């Protein structure tokens, strides 16, 4: 997120990279703030973070980094019925994996439950809050519409002393869930629906993952959000665009809380919407609970943990968030841009190896039996510093079935009967005979090689158009490959009013290939280590790998196959 230029060894002023940075630059230039930028990332621990949260993480932490400021991590743990320590731990892991750190500034809204209660008491004492004993349906019906004023609650003008007494009873557990709520007393005729006596507290007799059973009333997010910002000294509260209409309420609470000139400023930006993806935590949770995926970290999920397990890198996600920019206009980003970002990063950093996922046996009949030849192979042509490796070559090898065609058309440049091709890093071979089983299926090819063509060139200068990857049948690592595709086959699965998003699940989103062969170089690879299987795509080691059998996840192909579809 940083955009700093240097001239003659000195750092120039940082150039704004989005409208939020332009606002901050303006504040700095007019001495209205900006000297000590302090942002926060406030996730609710009710699920795993997804790629949309990654955009917010990069923006909040990146903005503070750019201006030499700080970022707090604050968990919005105000709804204990849906929150857990598991989610807290996963969120912290994801943020650190992305490359950001909040230092010692880890906070929870539950840290402020006492202060929030005291603030609510102060509002009641000022006649700005009251306990309402109507049910939620009645309260909602009284709110009116944007063009019709709301109806005041019959409890709205109860004396502060009585409201204080009732609020304390709420806190002490004298009432049941749904019996009453605490509301702010603002304006039932406001054109902003959020200002029409919004809820501040509701009764929830649920054990909290941090405070246990100390509380049975919990603050609403709108009531807790701004106050947490204020007590932590946040300067810029960066929210997604749906909170724009909440901003007057945010400011109203701050106005009745602040004691000096300081106040945090809420700024809204458009959230990330990604094609062929759903972002609703509720729907993502349903996918997990109903068994459509194997868990929150299923590599088909748009969660950060799912993307990590699939093989995405922190740099690729940060670069993606940088490319899509920050605006105040809602739109949909093509998931192909995210896939491009990981290709771009892995092309520079991933070790090349050869792997065969759909093997066809080739016997090189004129190659010495029992001989194992070590051939030089380039680890990454984009980075010479990664060096070279040795690849074992033997009389019998595997190639991809799709690289052979018995009756090939003229423009088929791979292997066919009587045709010569190049084996990557090895020799020219020519197919002489096709072996079939009793069903007529091709099970083996007999070929001959040209010993003079070692390394892929021939002394006589003859050219071959096809180059195939291969793996020795004896010197290899057997592995399971999980070929992942997009989880949905519709670009907007949740935007159909007459259909459930589950109807658009892609039945081919996972293909398990149980027996594939990869060159021995990968045998000591660690979980999440990345590779490019030459000509096939990018893969990484899955956590399900064991010493007996490795498992590789396909991160993305070398090219966008969906563009062709």
C-alpha positions in Angstrom: 0.0 0.0 0.0 3.0 2.3 0.3 3.8 4.7 -2.4 7.0 6.6 -1.5 9.4 8.0 -4.0 13.1 8.9 -3.5 15.2 11.4 -5.3 18.9 11.8 -4.7 18.7 9.6 -1.6 15.9 11.7 0.1 12.3 10.7 0.6 9.7 12.8 -1.1 6.2 13.3 0.2 4.1 10.2 0.0 1.7 10.3 -3.0 -2.0 9.6 -2.2 -3.0 6.2 -3.8 -6.8 6.5 -3.1 -9.4 8.9 -1.9 -8.9 8.1 1.8 -5.2 8.9 1.5 -6.1 12.1 -0.3 -8.3 13.0 2.7 -5.4 12.3 5.1 -3.0 14.3 2.9 -5.4 17.2 3.1 -5.6 17.0 6.8 -1.8 17.0 7.1 -1.5 19.9 4.7 -4.0 22.0 6.7 -2.7 20.9 10.1 -6.1 19.4 11.0 -4.7 16.0 11.9 -2.8 13.3 10.1 0.3 13.6 12.3 -0.5 10.4 14.3 -2.6 8.2 12.1 -4.4 5.5 14.1 -6.7 3.0 12.4 -8.3 -0.2 13.5 -9.5 -3.5 12.1 -12.7 -4.6 14.0 -13.8 -8.1 12.9 -16.6 -10.0 14.6 -15.4 -13.4 15.7 -18.4 -15.3 14.2 -16.6 -16.9 11.3 -13.4 -17.1 9.4 -12.1 -14.0 7.5 -12.6 -14.0 3.7 -11.1 -12.2 0.7 -13.3 -9.2 1.4 -11.8 -8.8 4.8 -8.4 -9.0 3.3 -9.1 -5.7 1.4 -10.1 -4.0 4.6 -7.0 -5.4 6.4 -4.7 -4.2 3.7 -6.4 -0.8 3.7 -6.4 -0.2 7.5 -2.9 -1.6 8.2 -1.5 -0.3 5.0 -2.8 3.3 5.6 -1.2 3.3 9.1 2.1 2.0 7.7 2.2 4.6 4.9 1.9 7.5 7.4 3.9 6.0 10.2 0.9 5.3 12.3 -0.6 2.4 14.3 -3.4 -0.1 13.8 -5.4 -1.8 16.5 -7.0 -5.2 16.2 -10.4 -5.0 18.0 -12.7 -7.9 18.1 -16.4 -6.9 18.0 -17.5 -9.6 20.4 -21.0 -8.3 21.2 -23.0 -11.3 20.1 -21.9 -14.3 22.1 -24.4 -16.7 20.6 -22.4 -16.8 17.3 -18.8 -16.1 18.5 -16.0 -18.4 19.7 -12.3 -18.5 20.6 -11.7 -20.6 17.5 -12.8 -17.7 15.3 -10.6 -15.3 17.3 -7.5 -17.5 16.8 -8.2 -18.0 13.1 -8.5 -14.2 12.6 -5.2 -13.5 14.3 -3.5 -16.2 12.3 -4.9 -14.8 9.0 -3.8 -11.2 9.7 -0.3 -12.2 10.6 -0.1 -14.5 7.6 -1.0 -11.6 5.4 2.1 -9.8 6.8 0.6 -7.4 9.3 1.0 -7.0 13.0 -0.9 -5.1 15.7 1.8 -5.2 18.3 0.4 -5.1 21.8 -2.8 -3.4 20.6 -5.2 -6.4 20.8 -8.6 -5.3 22.1 -12.1 -6.6 22.5 -15.3 -4.8 22.7 -15.9 -6.9 25.8 -13.0 -4.9 27.4 -15.3 -1.9 27.4 -18.5 -3.6 28.6 -18.3 -1.7 32.0 -17.6 1.6 30.3 -20.4 1.1 27.8 -22.8 0.3 30.5 -21.8 3.5 32.4 -22.2 5.5 29.2 -25.7 4.1 28.7 -26.5 5.0 32.3 -25.3 8.6 31.5 -27.6 8.8 28.5 -30.5 7.6 30.6 -29.8 10.2 33.2 -29.8 12.9 30.5 -33.1 11.7 29.2 -31.5 10.4 26.0 -32.3 6.7 26.5 -35.1 4.6 27.7 -36.2 1.0 28.4 -38.8 -0.2 25.9 -41.0 -3.2 26.8 -42.5 -3.6 23.3 -41.6 -6.6 21.3 -39.2 -6.4 18.3 -42.0 -6.7 15.8 -43.9 -3.8 17.3 -40.8 -1.6 17.5 -39.9 -2.4 13.8 -43.4 -1.5 12.7 -43.3 1.8 14.6 -40.1 2.9 12.8 -42.1 4.1 9.7 -40.6 4.5 6.3 -38.1 6.8 4.7 -41.0 9.0 3.6 -43.3 8.5 6.7 -42.2 9.4 10.2 -42.1 6.8 12.9 -44.4 6.4 15.9 -43.1 7.2 19.3 -43.0 4.3 21.8 -45.4 4.6 24.8 -42.3 4.2 27.0 -40.4 7.0 25.4 -41.1 9.7 28.0 -40.8 7.6 31.1 -38.8 9.4 33.8 -35.0 8.8 33.8 -35.2 7.5 37.4 -37.6 4.7 36.3 -35.5 3.9 33.3 -32.4 3.6 35.4 -34.2 1.2 37.7 -35.4 -0.9 34.8 -32.0 -0.9 33.0 -30.4 -2.2 36.2 -33.0 -5.0 36.3 -32.1 -5.9 32.7 -28.4 -6.1 33.8 -29.3 -8.2 36.8 -31.2 -10.8 34.8 -34.6 -9.9 36.2 -36.1 -10.0 32.6 -36.0 -12.7 29.9 -34.8 -12.4 26.4 -37.2 -10.3 24.3 -38.9 -8.7 27.3 -37.3 -5.3 26.8 -34.5 -3.4 25.2 -32.7 -0.1 25.8 -33.2 2.5 23.1 -31.6 5.9 22.4 -34.0 8.8 22.4 -33.2 10.8 19.3 -35.8 11.6 16.6 -38.6 9.4 15.3 -39.2 11.8 12.4 -35.6 11.8 11.2 -35.2 11.1 7.5 -32.3 8.7 8.5 -34.0 5.5 9.7 -31.0 4.8 11.9 -31.7 7.8 14.0 -35.2 6.8 14.9 -34.6 5.7 18.5 -32.1 2.9 17.7 -31.5 -0.1 20.0 -28.5 0.2 22.4 -28.8 -3.0 24.4 -30.7 -6.3 24.2 -31.0 -9.2 26.7 -29.0 -12.3 25.8 -28.6 -15.0 28.4 -25.7 -16.7 26.7 -22.2 -17.5 28.0 -19.6 -15.2 26.5 -16.3 -16.6 25.3 -14.4 -14.1 27.4 -16.6 -12.7 30.1 -18.5 -15.9 30.9 -21.9 -15.3 32.5 -21.0 -11.9 34.0 -23.3 -10.1 31.6 -26.8 -10.9 30.3 -27.2 -7.7 28.3 -25.0 -6.9 25.3 -24.5 -3.7 23.4 -25.5 -3.3 19.7 -22.6 -2.8 17.3 -23.6 0.8 16.5 -23.4 1.6 20.1 -20.1 -0.1 20.8 -18.3 0.7 17.6 -17.7 4.5 17.9 -17.1 4.4 21.6 -14.3 1.8 21.1 -12.8 4.0 18.5 -12.9 7.0 20.9 -11.4 5.2 23.9 -8.6 3.8 21.8 -7.7 7.1 20.2 -8.6 6.0 16.7 -8.2 8.9 14.2 -9.7 7.3 11.1 -12.5 4.7 11.4 -12.5 3.1 7.9 -15.7 1.2 7.2 -17.4 -0.3 4.3 -20.0 1.7 2.4 -23.1 0.3 4.0 -22.1 2.1 7.2 -22.4 5.5 5.5 -26.0 5.9 6.7 -24.9 4.9 10.2 -22.4 7.8 10.4 -24.8 10.4 11.8 -25.5 7.9 14.7 -21.8 7.3 15.1 -21.3 11.1 15.4 -24.3 11.5 17.8 -22.8 9.0 20.2 -19.4 10.6 20.0 -21.0 14.1 20.6 -22.4 12.8 23.9 -19.3 11.0 25.0 -16.3 13.3 24.1 -14.9 15.6 26.6 -12.5 17.6 24.4 -11.8 18.4 20.8 -10.6 15.0 19.8 -13.0 12.8 17.8 -12.5 9.8 15.5 -13.6 10.3 11.9 -15.6 7.6 10.1 -14.8 7.2 6.3 -16.6 4.7 4.1 -15.3 2.7 1.1 -16.9 0.1 -1.2 -16.6 -3.4 -0.1 -15.2 -6.2 -2.3 -17.6 -8.1 -4.4 -16.0 -10.9 -6.4 -17.5 -12.8 -9.3 -18.3 -16.6 -8.9 -18.1 -16.1 -5.2 -20.3 -15.5 -2.1 -19.2 -13.2 0.7 -21.9 -13.7 3.3 -20.6 -15.2 6.5 -24.0 -16.7 7.1 -23.9 -18.5 3.7 -20.3 -19.5 4.1 -21.2 -21.0 7.5 -24.1 -22.9 5.8 -21.7 -24.3 3.2 -19.6 -25.7 6.1 -22.4 -26.9 8.3 -24.3 -28.6 5.5 -21.2 -30.4 4.2 -20.9 -28.7 0.8 -17.3 -28.1 1.6 -14.9 -29.8 4.1 -14.5 -26.8 6.4 -13.7 -23.1 6.6 -10.3 -23.8 5.1 -11.6 -25.8 2.1 -9.5 -24.6 -0.8 -12.6 -23.7 -2.8 -13.7 -21.3 -0.1 -13.0 -17.5 -0.4 -11.8 -17.5 3.1 -8.2 -16.4 3.7 -7.4 -19.8 5.3 -9.0 -21.5 2.3 -6.9 -19.4 -0.2 -3.8 -20.1 1.9 -4.4 -23.9 1.8 -5.1 -23.7 -1.9 -1.7 -22.1 -2.5 -2.3 -18.4 -2.6 0.5 -16.3 -1.2 0.3 -13.3 1.1 2.0 -11.2 -1.6 -0.5 -12.2 -4.2 -3.5 -11.2 -2.0 -1.8 -7.9 -1.0 -1.1 -7.2 -4.7 -4.6 -8.0 -5.6 -6.0 -5.6 -3.0 -3.6 -2.9 -4.3 -4.7 -3.5 -8.0 -8.5 -3.3 -7.3 -8.1 0.1 -5.6 -10.3 1.9 -3.1 -13.4 3.8 -4.2 -16.9 4.8 -3.0 -18.6 3.0 -5.9 -20.0 -0.5 -5.5 -19.1 -3.0 -8.2 -18.0 -6.5 -8.9 -14.4 -7.5 -9.4 -13.7 -10.4 -11.8 -12.2 -13.3 -9.8 -9.8 -13.8 -12.8 -7.9 -10.8 -11.4 -7.3 -12.6 -8.2 -6.2 -15.7 -10.1 -3.9 -13.5 -12.2 -2.4 -12.0 -9.0 -1.3 -15.5 -7.7 0.0 -16.5 -11.1 2.1 -13.4 -11.3 3.6 -14.0 -7.9 4.2 -17.7 -8.2 5.7 -17.3 -11.7 8.5 -15.3 -9.9 8.8 -17.5 -6.8 7.7 -21.0 -7.4 10.1 -23.9 -7.9 9.6 -25.7 -11.2 9.2 -29.5 -11.2 7.7 -32.0 -13.6 4.6 -34.0 -12.6 2.3 -36.3 -14.5 -1.3 -36.4 -13.4 -2.8 -38.7 -16.0 0.0 -41.1 -16.7 0.7 -43.1 -19.8 3.7 -45.4 -19.7 6.5 -45.0 -22.3 9.3 -47.6 -22.8 12.4 -46.3 -24.5 13.4 -49.6 -26.1 17.0 -48.6 -27.1 17.8 -47.0 -23.7 20.0 -49.2 -21.4 17.9 -51.2 -18.9 18.6 -50.3 -15.2 20.4 -47.1 -16.1 19.5 -43.9 -14.1 20.8 -40.7 -15.7 20.9 -37.4 -13.8 19.9 -34.5 -16.0 20.2 -30.8 -15.3 16.9 -28.9 -14.9 16.4 -25.2 -14.3 14.5 -24.4 -11.0 13.0 -21.1 -12.1 13.8 -19.3 -15.4 12.6 -16.1 -13.8 15.2 -16.2 -11.1 18.7 -17.6 -11.9 19.6 -17.5 -8.2 17.3 -20.4 -7.6 19.8 -22.6 -9.4 19.4 -26.0 -10.9 18.4 -29.5 -9.8 19.0 -33.1 -11.0 16.1 -35.0 -12.6 16.5 -38.8 -12.9 15.9 -40.3 -16.4 15.3 -44.0 -16.9 14.3 -46.4 -19.7 10.6 -46.3 -18.6 8.9 -43.0 -18.0 5.4 -41.5 -17.7 4.0 -38.8 -19.9 0.5 -37.3 -19.9 -2.1 -39.3 -21.8 -3.3 -36.2 -23.6 0.2 -35.8 -25.0 -0.3 -38.8 -27.3 -2.7 -39.3 -30.1 -2.6 -42.4 -32.3 -4.2 -40.9 -35.3 -3.2 -37.3 -34.9 -4.3 -34.4 -37.1 -1.7 -32.4 -38.9 -1.4 -29.6 -36.3 -1.1 -31.9 -33.3 2.5 -31.2 -32.2 2.8 -33.7 -29.4 3.6 -37.4 -29.7 2.0 -39.7 -32.2 3.1 -42.8 -34.1 6.2 -42.2 -36.3 6.5 -38.6 -34.9 9.4 -37.2 -33.0 9.1 -34.9 -29.9 11.5 -33.5 -27.3 11.4 -34.6 -23.7 12.0 -31.7 -21.4 15.7 -31.5 -20.4 16.3 -35.0 -21.9 16.2 -36.4 -25.5 14.3 -36.5 -28.7 12.1 -39.6 -28.8 10.1 -41.2 -31.6 7.0 -43.4 -31.1 7.2 -46.8 -32.9 4.5 -49.0 -31.4 1.3 -48.7 -29.4 0.3 -51.3 -26.8 -3.4 -51.8 -26.0 -5.3 -53.8 -23.5 -8.1 -56.2 -24.2 -10.6 -53.3 -24.4 -8.6 -51.5 -27.0 -7.3 -48.9 -24.5 -3.8 -47.6 -25.0 -1.7 -48.7 -22.0 1.9 -48.3 -23.2 4.0 -46.8 -25.9 7.3 -48.1 -27.3 9.7 -45.4 -28.4 13.3 -45.0 -29.4 15.5 -42.1 -28.4 18.4 -40.2 -30.1 21.4 -40.3 -27.7 22.9 -37.4 -29.5 20.0 -35.1 -28.6 20.8 -34.9 -24.9 19.6 -31.7 -23.4 16.9 -31.2 -26.1 19.0 -30.3 -29.1 20.4 -32.3 -32.0 23.9 -31.9 -33.6 22.3 -32.0 -37.0 20.1 -29.1 -36.2 16.8 -30.7 -36.9 13.8 -29.1 -35.3 10.9 -30.7 -33.4 7.8 -28.6 -32.4 6.6 -30.6 -29.4 8.2 -30.6 -25.9 6.7 -32.9 -23.3 7.1 -33.1 -19.6 7.7 -36.6 -18.1 8.6 -38.5 -14.9 10.6 -41.7 -14.4 8.4 -44.7 -13.5 10.9 -45.8 -10.9 12.4 -42.6 -9.6 9.4 -40.5 -8.5 7.1 -39.5 -5.7 3.6 -40.9 -5.9 1.0 -38.3 -4.8 -2.7 -37.5 -4.7 -3.6 -34.3 -6.7 -6.7 -32.4 -5.9 -7.7 -30.4 -8.9 -9.8 -27.4 -7.6 -12.0 -25.2 -9.7 -14.4 -22.4 -8.8 -17.0 -23.4 -6.3 -19.9 -21.8 -8.3 -20.6 -21.9 -12.0 -22.6 -18.6 -12.0 -20.9 -15.2 -11.8 -23.4 -14.0 -9.2 -24.8 -17.0 -7.4 -26.4 -15.0 -4.6 -28.1 -12.4 -6.9 -31.0 -14.6 -8.1 -34.2 -13.6 -6.3 -36.0 -16.8 -7.5 -33.2 -19.3 -6.9 -31.1 -20.4 -3.9 -27.3 -19.8 -4.3 -26.8 -23.5 -3.7 -28.3 -24.3 -7.1 -25.2 -22.8 -8.7 -22.6 -25.0 -6.9 -20.1 -26.3 -9.5 -20.3 -30.1 -9.5 -16.7 -30.2 -10.9 -15.2 -27.9 -8.3 -13.1 -30.7 -7.0 -11.6 -33.7 -8.9 -9.4 -36.0 -6.9 -6.7 -37.8 -8.9 -5.4 -40.5 -6.5 -2.2 -41.6 -8.3 0.0 -39.1 -9.9 3.8 -39.1 -10.3 6.1 -36.2 -9.5 9.9 -36.0 -9.8 11.8 -36.9 -6.6 12.7 -33.3 -5.8 9.4 -32.7 -4.0 9.8 -35.6 -1.5 10.9 -33.4 1.4 8.6 -30.5 0.6 6.8 -28.9 3.5 3.1 -28.1 3.9 2.1 -25.0 1.9 5.3 -25.1 -0.2 4.6 -24.0 -3.8 5.6 -25.5 -7.1 4.9 -25.1 -10.7 4.2 -28.4 -12.4 5.5 -27.6 -15.8 2.8 -27.2 -18.4 0.1 -28.0 -15.9 -0.2 -25.2 -13.4 0.7 -24.1 -9.9 0.4 -26.5 -6.9 1.2 -26.6 -3.3 1.5 -29.3 -0.6 -1.7 -29.8 1.4 -1.8 -30.4 5.1 -3.3 -33.8 4.5 0.1 -35.0 3.3 1.7 -37.9 5.2 5.1 -39.6 5.0 3.4 -42.4 3.1 1.6 -40.2 0.5 1.9 -36.6 -0.4 -1.2 -34.5 -1.4 -1.0 -31.5 -3.7 -3.6 -28.9 -4.3 -3.9 -27.2 -7.6 -3.8 -23.5 -7.0 -4.5 -22.2 -10.5 -3.7 -23.2 -14.1 -1.0 -21.5 -16.1 -3.7 -19.7 -18.1 -7.3 -18.6 -17.5 -9.4 -21.6 -18.6 -12.7 -19.9 -17.7 -12.1 -17.1 -20.2 -12.4 -19.8 -22.9 -15.6 -21.2 -21.4 
